Structure formats: structure tokens, C-alpha cells
Amino acid sequence: MTINSQTEQDLNRFEYMKDCLSRFKEESGDRVLENKRLLNEDVWLVDPHTHSTFSDGRGSVTENYDVAMACGLDYVYITDHNTVEQAKYSTMIEGISWGQEPVIGREHIVLLNPTKKMLDDAHTAELVFDVKGTTYELKLDLRFRQAHASGGLFPDGGTAGNLPSGESYIVPYEGEKPGEASLSAGLLPVELDGEVVVYRIAANKAVEVTSDGPISERERALINNEPAYANLAELGLGVLSDFGIRPIGTVLLDEKLGLHIAFGRSDHFGGQVGPKDFSSPEAVVHIDRVLSRLPPAPSQARLTPPTQRSRESTPHAR
């Protein structure tokens, strides 16, 4: 391990932090082992609040990581004040992520970016929807995929993204591996122009519309005539609703509020379905279905009710 500290004070700080965090892990060791036994899964020790020299910290992003790993932590967040400079460096190191601690007057709020790691580690997303007392369940297959975090930074050419930032997203597995079918299946309800359209999903595609009505008929024709449109192209998890932001009817903002699922093209996010799979260039779409979350949903594993913030889609639009 290399420590790039320049002064004795910096070295003393490193040793102090290392001692504090090491004692914390030692004291919590029995509790961690008991949690692992009860949950039958890994339990990580995480420091969710550190600062670097990008704000008022005394060590670099790398030094913060070195401290955390030296004392046996599993993961660390760099949450500098009023900046996202730390994000560029945090994303380069396994075992580290970033957040931000905005200062509003005398108030400090630590905002984390946890969802990319959560999606990377997950193999299935299980969603339960309640629409006027009727329950629908959908499972999305997340195997063989890496998630993306939309933090408002586009450091590499060819990176797909949009603003405002505030989501992590992943393409569900589309069944491209020989002998390994996609396990995405279930029912997905979406409100389109006042009508609840219910799609039956199998092998990560909408194979049937089970609801009735004029919008349902339109969607039924679309998935029959344009099979690539029926592909489930994205599972997105936005965070902005947790900070009081409300829907405005514009998809690029509303999708950052919470759950959204997209149909159509996925290759620009690491999936398999691209323009070649559509009947014409004019038919190419990636269209987000934004599902609103009403209180008390933050404390429940239930989303109610789903709504679509409609927009006209253009080829290659996200």
C-alpha cells in the first residue's frame, strides 16, 4: 500500500483513522458473523461518509480507499461537499463509490450512489405492482449484465447518457447465450393515456397484451408487427423523488424519480437489440415507461400505481 501523504500530520491522521476503524470492525465482528449466519449471505462493512481533497478532506480519493482497506472495511464512499469531482476517480477503483454532501445553510445531507453496485450484484429484480387492488408481479433476469450509473459525467467518447443525472440502469438479460434462455417473466401494467395496459412478459419480451381498450389494441398491434419494440431494454432506478422532486410530464426528468422500464433498443446500453432488429430506421425506439411511486412506498416493496409520462419517440432516442 502506498500513502502519498506529505506531512507528519497527514500520517498521524492516517494512523488515527486506521486505529478507529480497525477497533470498530473488531468490536462489530461478532455481530457481523451473526448477521451472516442469519441472512445466509455476505454482510459488508462500509464507510458511507468520507471527504477527500476535492472538498475539506485531508487525503486524496486513493488515500481514503487505502485507509478503509487497511483497517478491513469492504467498501467506502467518497462524499465530498458540493462537487462531483470525486466521481471521476471513485469509478476507477473496485471497492469504492461516490456520493455528495451538499451544504444548504447549516444543514448537511449525505447523498449516496448505491444502486449501480446493487444492480451489478443482483441476478433478479422482483417487482410487485398494485393497481386499484389488483396485484401484478414481474421478475427481470439481471444475469450476465453490468449496470451503469448516470452521474452527469461523460468521460469517454461514445458514452450514452442524458441530463439531469440521478439514476442507475441495467439491461435485463435478453437470452443471447446458447442454451441460456432469459428468465424475465410476469405481468407489467402501465398507464398510457388514462388506460391501464397490461403486458405479459416471457423471455424478456412482451408477448401479449392481456388488457382491453383502444390503447391496448394499439400496443397489441405494435408488439405483433414490430417484435424488437417488445424487448425489455432497461430497468432504471432513479433517486430524485427522495429529495422532493415531483413529476412534470417530461420523461428525461420523470424517469430519474424512481422506477422505469424501457421497451425497444438496448445495444447502446450493452444489450443485444439494435437498429438492425427493427423493420426500418423510422421504427427504432427506446421508450421509457415511468412508474410513479406514492407514499408510503419508500417503506414497502410495492409500487402503486404505474403511470406513463408519454412522449413522442424518435429513432435512437432514449
Secondary structure in CASP SS format (residue, H / E / C, confidence):
PFRMAT SS
TARGET T0000
AUTHOR 0000-0000-0000
METHOD secondary structure of the structure
MODEL  1
M C 1.00
T C 1.00
I C 1.00
N C 1.00
S C 1.00
Q C 1.00
T C 1.00
E H 1.00
Q H 1.00
D H 1.00
L H 1.00
N H 1.00
R H 1.00
F H 1.00
E H 1.00
Y H 1.00
M H 1.00
K H 1.00
D H 1.00
C H 1.00
L H 1.00
S H 1.00
R H 1.00
F H 1.00
K H 1.00
E H 1.00
E H 1.00
S H 1.00
G H 1.00
D H 1.00
R H 1.00
V H 1.00
L H 1.00
E H 1.00
N H 1.00
K H 1.00
R H 1.00
L H 1.00
L H 1.00
N C 1.00
E C 1.00
D C 1.00
V C 1.00
W C 1.00
L C 1.00
V E 1.00
D E 1.00
P E 1.00
H E 1.00
T E 1.00
H C 1.00
S C 1.00
T C 1.00
F C 1.00
S C 1.00
D C 1.00
G C 1.00
R C 1.00
G C 1.00
S C 1.00
V H 1.00
T H 1.00
E H 1.00
N H 1.00
Y H 1.00
D H 1.00
V H 1.00
A H 1.00
M H 1.00
A H 1.00
C C 1.00
G C 1.00
L C 1.00
D C 1.00
Y E 1.00
V E 1.00
Y E 1.00
I E 1.00
T C 1.00
D C 1.00
H C 1.00
N C 1.00
T C 1.00
V C 1.00
E H 1.00
Q H 1.00
A H 1.00
K H 1.00
Y H 1.00
S H 1.00
T C 1.00
M C 1.00
I C 1.00
E C 1.00
G C 1.00
I E 1.00
S E 1.00
W E 1.00
G E 1.00
Q E 1.00
E C 1.00
P C 1.00
V E 1.00
I E 1.00
G C 1.00
R C 1.00
E E 1.00
H E 1.00
I C 1.00
V C 1.00
L E 1.00
L E 1.00
N C 1.00
P C 1.00
T H 1.00
K H 1.00
K H 1.00
M H 1.00
L H 1.00
D H 1.00
D H 1.00
A C 1.00
H C 1.00
T E 1.00
A E 1.00
E E 1.00
L E 1.00
V E 1.00
F E 1.00
D E 1.00
V E 1.00
K C 1.00
G C 1.00
T E 1.00
T E 1.00
Y E 1.00
E E 1.00
L E 1.00
K E 1.00
L E 1.00
D E 1.00
L C 1.00
R C 1.00
F C 1.00
R C 1.00
Q C 1.00
A C 1.00
H E 1.00
A E 1.00
S E 1.00
G C 1.00
G C 1.00
L C 1.00
F C 1.00
P C 1.00
D C 1.00
G C 1.00
G C 1.00
T C 1.00
A C 1.00
G C 1.00
N C 1.00
L C 1.00
P C 1.00
S C 1.00
G C 1.00
E E 1.00
S E 1.00
Y E 1.00
I E 1.00
V C 1.00
P C 1.00
Y C 1.00
E C 1.00
G C 1.00
E C 1.00
K C 1.00
P C 1.00
G C 1.00
E C 1.00
A C 1.00
S C 1.00
L C 1.00
S C 1.00
A E 1.00
G E 1.00
L E 1.00
L E 1.00
P E 1.00
V E 1.00
E E 1.00
L E 1.00
D C 1.00
G C 1.00
E E 1.00
V E 1.00
V E 1.00
V E 1.00
Y E 1.00
R E 1.00
I E 1.00
A E 1.00
A C 1.00
N C 1.00
K E 1.00
A E 1.00
V E 1.00
E E 1.00
V E 1.00
T C 1.00
S C 1.00
D C 1.00
G C 1.00
P H 1.00
I H 1.00
S H 1.00
E H 1.00
R H 1.00
E H 1.00
R H 1.00
A H 1.00
L H 1.00
I H 1.00
N H 1.00
N H 1.00
E C 1.00
P H 1.00
A H 1.00
Y H 1.00
A H 1.00
N E 1.00
L E 1.00
A E 1.00
E E 1.00
L E 1.00
G E 1.00
L E 1.00
G E 1.00
V C 1.00
L H 1.00
S H 1.00
D H 1.00
F H 1.00
G C 1.00
I C 1.00
R C 1.00
P C 1.00
I C 1.00
G C 1.00
T C 1.00
V H 1.00
L H 1.00
L H 1.00
D H 1.00
E C 1.00
K C 1.00
L C 1.00
G C 1.00
L E 1.00
H E 1.00
I E 1.00
A E 1.00
F E 1.00
G E 1.00
R C 1.00
S C 1.00
D H 1.00
H H 1.00
F H 1.00
G C 1.00
G C 1.00
Q C 1.00
V C 1.00
G C 1.00
P H 1.00
K H 1.00
D H 1.00
F C 1.00
S C 1.00
S C 1.00
P H 1.00
E H 1.00
A H 1.00
V C 1.00
V C 1.00
H E 1.00
I E 1.00
D E 1.00
R E 1.00
V E 1.00
L C 1.00
S C 1.00
R C 1.00
L C 1.00
P C 1.00
P C 1.00
A H 1.00
P H 1.00
S H 1.00
Q C 1.00
A C 1.00
R C 1.00
L E 1.00
T C 1.00
P C 1.00
P C 1.00
T C 1.00
Q C 1.00
R C 1.00
S C 1.00
R C 1.00
E C 1.00
S C 1.00
T C 1.00
P C 1.00
H C 1.00
A C 1.00
R C 1.00
END
